[in-house]
Amino acid sequence: MPQHRIASFEFGRIIATIAIIALHSQIFMQAPLFNDQPLLGMGLNQVSRFAVPLFFIMAGYFIQPRLTTELIPYLWRYARPLLIMWVSWSIIYLILPFNFHLVATEGYFAERLFYWQRLLTTPLNTLFEGGLVHLWYIPGLLSGLTIITVLLRLKLSQLIIPIACILFLFGLMAGSYAQITELSSPIFTRNGPFFSTFMIMLGFEVRRRNISVSLKNSIIMMLVGFGLFIGEANYLSLQENGSFFHDFLFGTPLWALGVFFILLAKPNLGDYKIIHSLSKDVLGIYLCHLLIVIYYLNIISILNINPIIASLFAVPVVLIISTIIVRGLRKTSIARFLVR
């Protein structure tokens, strides 16, 4: 997370958080339909995929100066509160029920047992995620930072880029492109260091080399990256057992880096008091929002609310409630375990 208050980056983090909420809320994935396909929902789903890569790039950018000079001591100071929050939220998500209907018909323990058993079917993958799937961000961030820190400590900084590239390529070949390459990985490659190391490296190197790109070229980079991403997604969807939905593809780095350079080129973008205020809550919102999404989807299902109406209200409802929860938690004695 940023250590210096740059308005555009704070604004970018909020936009990325909203994109993640929209993605997880599955907005417009049931209606409207065009030729029996939720084309609007599919488009919004893909447009949201820049968000987590952007978080990784920003982390690498802001941590570079102190990580380079202080190495492992700074990494530990950075990682310790994140690990505490990851464990704390994992415990919460292991305890709280997700399926209201199952709780009502089978009971709390039956609902939780079903979920725990599902996590235990892939224990190594669960280790890199935690109590709920979106928590993969923290182990991913820390594993990527650890690799870069160790290379710096061993005075092998020249290997940061090639190792990050190798991890990224393997993540793709054993992930989204596995249906073509037939490669496999012991964990879902979105998790762990495969993509995070590469994206963190991009931010790290941009800061270390003082790289800047004009606004015009940043926009071109973003559009080309997004176009490549969509093209890949379409190509992969046409393969046998293919899918249109992917977290990372070859176009992802170019797309996310384009967004990052736009924010870098326009540092005063979003320089408003409300942006600075809400930006402090971004990590907490990310950690708690998926529970609100799950409960929101439960309620609209029970009440049989029109899916278009539900989609329109999903993002503002989840964002507002998540923000209230985060700010409420800050006033409690357990704040340091759950929010920053």
N, C-alpha and C positions, 0 to 999 in steps of 0.2 A: 504494500500500500504506500502511496506517496508520502514523503517526509517533508516536501516543500509544497506550499499552496500555490499551484498554478491553476488558474480558473478553468482553462480549457480542459485540463486533465480531470479535474473534479466533475466538470460537466460531462465529459466522456464516460467516466465511471458510472454516473447516474443513468445515462442513456444505455450503457451496456447492462446495467442491472435491470432496467425496464425491459430490455430485449430478452434477458434470461427469464424473467417472470412471464413474459408473453410466450416464450418457448415452452416452458414447463406447464403453463396453463392450457396449452393446446388450443389456443384461440382459433376459431373458425375452422376447426378440423372436422366438425360434424355438419356444418352448414355455413354459408350457402354452397351448393354443389353445382358444378358445371360439367356436363357429360358424366354425371355420377362421381366426379372427383372434386375434393375440396381444394380447388386450385388457389384460392385466396389464402387458406390456412397453410397449404404447402409452401406458398411463396413467403409468407411471414415467418414460417418455421425456418426456412433457409436463410432469410435475411438476418435472423437473430444469431447466426453462428459465428459472427465476428467477436462476440462479447468476451468469452473466456480467453481466447487468444490475446485480445487487447489487454486484459488484466495481466496476463503473463508478461507481455512486452513492457507494460508500465512498471511491473515489479522489477524486472531486470534493469530498466532505465534508472529508477530511483535508488536501487540498492547498490549500483555499481561503485560509486566513490568509496563508500565505507567498507564494502565487501572486499575491494581490492587492497585496502590498507590494513584492515583489521582481521580479515579472513575468518577463521573458525570461531573465535570469541564473539564476533558480531553475528555470525550465522546463528549461533546458539541463542543469543539475546533476541534475535528476530524470530527464531523458530519456536522458542519455548511458549510464549503466549498463544501462538497459533495451534500448537499441539494440545495445549490445555483446552482450548475452545473446541478443537476437533473431537477430543475424547468426551467432553461434557455434552456436546450436541449429539454425539453418537449414542450416548447413554439415554438421552431424552428420546431419541427416535427409536431406540430399542424398547422403550417402555410404553410410549403413547400409541394407541391403536390408530390404524389408518382407514379401515373398512367398517363404516358404521353399520351397514347391513349385516355383515358377518358377526359383528359384536352383538347385535340385537337377536340374531337367530341362533348363533352357536356359543356366544359368550366371549368375554375378553381374552381368556387364556387360549382358546381355540384360534382366535384371530392372530394373536401374537405368536403362538407356536407355529402356525403356518408360515408367518414371515421369517421367524428365526431359522426354521428349517430351510427356507429358500436361500437365506444368506449362507448357511453352512454347506450348501451344495457346491459353492465356489469359495472356499475359505481364503485362498490366496488373493482372489479378486476383492473379496470383502475387506481384507486387510488394507488394501489400497483405496478403499472407498470409505468405510466406516458404517455408521448406523443407517445412513440413507444415501442414495446414489450420488446426489450433488456434492456431498462432502469430499469427493475425489479431488476437488480443486486444491485442498490444503496439502495432502500427501504428494500430489503432482507438483505443486509449487516447491515444496521443501526438497523433494528428491532431485528436481532440476537444479535448484540452488546448491544443493550438497555436491553434485557432480562438478559444477563450475568452481565451487570453493576448493574442493580437493585438488583439482587441476592447478588452480592458482597456488595452493599451498605447496605442491610438488614442483612449482615453477615450470609448468607445462601449459602455459596459457595459449601457446600456439596450437594446442590440440582441442581447445574449446569448440571452435567452429567445426572441424571435421567430425568430432565425436557427436556433437549435437546433430549434424547432418545425417550421420549413420543411424542414430536413434530415431530421427524423424522418418527416414526412408523405411526402416524396419517397421515402425509403427503403422505406416501406410500399407506396406506390402503384407503385413500380418493382420491388418485391420480392415479398412474399407476395400482394399484390393485383394484380400485373401481369397475371394471367390475366383480370381484369375490366377494368382501366384500359388495358391494352395499352401501358403505358409501359415504357421500357427504360433501363438504366443501363450505362455502360461497364465497371463492376465489379459483382460480386455485392454487393448493398446491405448485407448484414450486415457486410461489410468497410468499412474507411475510416471517415469521420466521420459517416455518416448517423444511426446509432443511438447511437454512443458519445457524441457531443456532447450529445445530449439527456439521456442518463442521467447523464453527468458534471455537466451543468448542474443537475439536480435536487439532487444532493448539495451542489454549490457553493452553490446558493441556500438550501437548508435551513440550512447553516452560516452563511452571510452574514446571513440574516434571523432566525437563532436560532429556527427553527420546531420545535415539538414537537407530538406527537399522543399522546393517551392510549392505553394498552394496548388497551382495548376498541375504540376507533375504528381503531387500527392493524390489529387482527385483522379487523375488518369490511372495511377497505380491501384487505387482502391477499386475503380470500375473494372479494370482488367483482371484483377484478382478475383473479384466477385463473379465476373463472367466466366473465368476459368473454373471456379468452384461449381457454378451452376451447370456448366458443360460437363464436368466430371460426374456430377450427381446424376444428370440425365443419362450419360453413357453407362454408368454402373447400374442404373435402374433397368436398363434394357438387357443386362446379363441374366443368366439363369439364376433364379432365386435372388435377384438383385434388389437393392433398396435405393430410394431417392434421398433418404435422410442419412446424413453423415456429420460427425463432429469436426473432423479435420480431413482436408484433401490437399492436393498440391497447390491449389489456389489460395488456401487459407493464409499462409504467411504474407503473401503479397497484398491480399485484401486487408488484413488486420494492420499491417505495417502502413498501408496507405491511410487508413483511418488515424493511426497514431501520428503520422507526419502532418496530417491536416490539423490535428489538435496542437502539435508542436509549432506549426506555422501561424496559428491564430491563438496565442496565449491568453488573450482577453475574452475569448468566446465563452459565454455563459457566466460572466463576472457579475453575479447577482447574489445578494445575501442569502436567498433561499437555497441556491445551489451550494454555497459554502457550508450552509447548515446541514443540508441533507447528505452531502458527501461524507460527513463524519459517520453516517449510519450505514454506509454501503456494505461493509463486511458483515455487520450484524444482520442486515436485511437479507443478504445472500444466504447466511447460515440458517435463518429461520423461515424464509419465505416458502419453501417447498411444503412445509407442514400446513401453512395457510392455504396453499394451492390445493392440497389433498382434501382438506376439510371443505373448502369452497366447492370442489367438484362433487364431494359427497352430498352437500346440501342441495345443489342445483339438481342432482339426480333424484333425490328424495322428493323435492318439490316439483319436479318435472318442468323446470323452467326452459323456455325456448332457448336453444343453443346459441342463436345469434345474440339474443339479449345477454345471455350468460357470458359470451365472449367479449361483448362490449364493456361489461363491468368488471371482468376478471382482473385486469392489470391494475386499475385504480384501487379496487377493493383490497387486493393482496398487498400492494405497495403501502397503502395507508395503514392497514392493520399491522403489517410487519414493522413499519416505522414506529408505531405506537408501542409495540412490544419491545423493540430495541431500546427506545428511550425510557420505557418503564423499567426495564432490566437494569439500566445504568444507575437507577436510584436505589437498587437493592444491594445487599452485602455480598451477593454472589456474582456481581457484575463482571469481575475479572475472569471468571470461568466461562462466560458466555459471550461477552461483547468487548470490543476494544474502545 
